[in-house]
Amino acid sequence: MTTLNFPRDFIWGTATSSFQIEGATDVDGRGPSIWDTFCATPGKISDGSDGTVVCDHYHRYKEDVAIMASLGLDAYRFSIAWPRVQAKGFGEWNEAGFKFYENLISELEAKGIKPHITLYHWDLPQALQDRGGWANRETVKLFAEYAAEVGRRFGNRVASIATHNEPWCTAYLGNHLGRFAPGFKDVALANQVSHHLLLSHGEAIKALRALNISAQLGIVLNQSDADPATDSAADKRQAQLEYENFTGWFMDPIFKGHYPPLALEVYGDAAPKVQDGDFEIIGQKIDFLGVNYYFRAWCSTDTPKIPEPCELGRTDMGWEIYPKGLTDLLLRLKREYADLPPILITENGMANPDSIKDGAVNDPQRIDFLQRHLSALKDAMDAGVDIRGYFEWSLLDNFEWDSGLSKRFGIVHVDYQTQKRTLKDSAHWYREFISQQKKG
């Protein structure tokens, strides 16, 4: 890795999200979110856990920022919980909630760490879901108002503002497959939700632009390239459909002004209802594209979705470890989207069954994962892709959605009973790697 030299101004960070680490779900005026409701529904979370405490970051943020500073991080990506700053998603603003984020930003500034915020990382106010959630076009307007309020308060203090994190998960895991909140299983509903998420992105960018703030504006999408399992026409079509459903479904409306044709054809009557002018709103110019990469799509009409055996193994989530897929994805984005803005790798990391032994956490698998993916990232940069930063997922072990507390993504181990933080070997490695990069 000593031969891997990134630009001196490359941004090195870590990332988290509000519901996954904050806890304090019923204090200081925070309203309930759809994830509070989902966690309270028996059988939805594999280990029966919830977000009420998790890492207690709401009360321990100073300790967590001190850890970030000890790692030499340039930046920290976190999300704002909409129900913490506006309990119902409409009506009055909750000053106590905003005060938490103001204090967090001040702490980061004091340590020389640039804040990068995400407006929506899945924790919709339950009161809005009761009105139809993202299926209700009115939520688009309310989200733009929320974005503008955050922009007014913090837009000149943070490095970037992303509208959404992984809207594919919101739409399809939440409304088609039923695995995530709010837990519906309706493909037409999911498609309409995806359209309203895109529309809300565009309206939020418009509202933020009008403020003339210094923060860079963009969106964060989970993406992968799609490889056919064989050279058969059927598998190649399956790979194209998978790419259009996953990556193209959000990229094409933003950068090309339409949904991808094969996906639309397959959806038929379940395709989203689009009003005149929607694509003009969705296609607002953005300053950066956040890319979250975890695994590739392996596409076949008659074999498993993951090749067997996986050459580099799987993560604790069961996901194939495939660093080359990051290079392939980034090169494909550069080929297919002429107006692509600079890219931030806003999430990349692995779940690993970590445990403390003799006061340390030995996680060589994660170190190997990071080394290989950073090398793949540099390959894409050397091939001409404009990438400005890398945010490892995640700073802390946290609430991993329907897996609860059973999966550990952090480079910092969290004992959920005592709240003790322990730097894993991967955190020490990341600190040393960043230090080497800064020395040039």
URBEL-V277078 format. One record per backbone hydrogen bond with DSSP energy under -0.5 kcal/mol. CO is the residue of the C=O (numbers start at 1). NH is the residue of the N-H. Records with the same first field share a line. If there is no record, write none. Layout:
CO: NH  NH
//
This chain:
1: 4
3: 5
4: 6
7: 10
11: 13  390
12: 74  75
13: 392
14: 77
15: 394  395
17: 21
18: 21  22
20: 399
21: 55  57
22: 58
24: 27
27: 30
32: 126
33: 37
34: 38
35: 39
36: 40
38: 41
40: 42
41: 44
45: 48
52: 24  25
53: 56
56: 59  60
57: 61
60: 64
61: 65
62: 66
63: 67
64: 68
65: 69
66: 70
67: 71
68: 71  73
69: 72
74: 114
75: 14
76: 78  116
77: 16
78: 118
80: 82
81: 84  85
82: 85  86
83: 31
85: 94
86: 89
90: 88
93: 95
94: 98
95: 99
96: 100
97: 101
98: 102
99: 103
100: 104
101: 105
102: 106
103: 107
104: 108
105: 109
106: 110
107: 111
108: 111  113
109: 112
114: 76
115: 159  160
116: 78
117: 162
118: 80
120: 165
122: 124
123: 83
124: 34
125: 128  129
126: 130
128: 131  133
129: 132
132: 135
133: 136
135: 137
136: 139
137: 140  141
138: 142
139: 143
140: 144
141: 145
142: 146
143: 147
144: 148
145: 149
146: 150
147: 151
148: 152
149: 153
150: 154
151: 155
154: 157  158
155: 215
159: 216
160: 117
161: 218
162: 119
163: 120
164: 166  220
166: 169  170
167: 171
168: 172  173
169: 173  174
171: 175
172: 176  177
173: 179  180
174: 183  184
175: 186
180: 183
184: 178
186: 190
187: 191
188: 192
189: 193
190: 194
191: 195
192: 196
193: 197
194: 198
195: 199
196: 200
197: 201
198: 202
199: 203
200: 204
201: 205
202: 206
203: 207
204: 208
205: 209
206: 210
208: 211  213
209: 212
216: 161
217: 287  288
218: 163
219: 221  290
220: 166
221: 292
225: 297
227: 299
232: 236
233: 237
234: 238
235: 239
236: 240
237: 241
238: 242
239: 243
240: 244
241: 245
242: 246
243: 247  248
244: 249
247: 250  251
248: 252
250: 254
251: 255
252: 256  257  258
260: 264
261: 265
262: 266
263: 267
264: 268
267: 270
268: 271
272: 274
275: 278
277: 281
278: 282
279: 283
281: 284
287: 342
288: 219
289: 291  344
290: 221
291: 293  346  347
292: 223
296: 298
297: 227  299
298: 300
299: 229
305: 298
309: 311
310: 313
313: 321
315: 318
319: 315
320: 322
321: 312
322: 325
323: 326  327
324: 328
325: 329
326: 330
327: 331
328: 332
329: 333
330: 334
331: 335
332: 336
333: 337
336: 338
337: 340
342: 289
343: 388  389
344: 291  346
345: 391
347: 293
348: 393
351: 316
352: 354
357: 360
360: 357  362
361: 363  425
363: 366  367
364: 368
365: 369
366: 370
367: 371
368: 372
369: 373
370: 374
371: 375
372: 376
373: 377
374: 378
375: 379
376: 380
377: 381
378: 382
379: 383
380: 385
381: 384
385: 387
386: 343
388: 11
389: 345
390: 13  392
392: 15  394
394: 411
395: 411  412
398: 400
399: 401
400: 403
401: 404
402: 46
403: 406
404: 400
407: 409
408: 352
411: 424  427
412: 397
413: 422
414: 416
415: 419
420: 415
422: 413
424: 427  428
425: 429
426: 430
427: 431
428: 432
429: 433
430: 434
431: 435
432: 436
433: 437
434: 438
435: 439
436: 440
437: 440
//
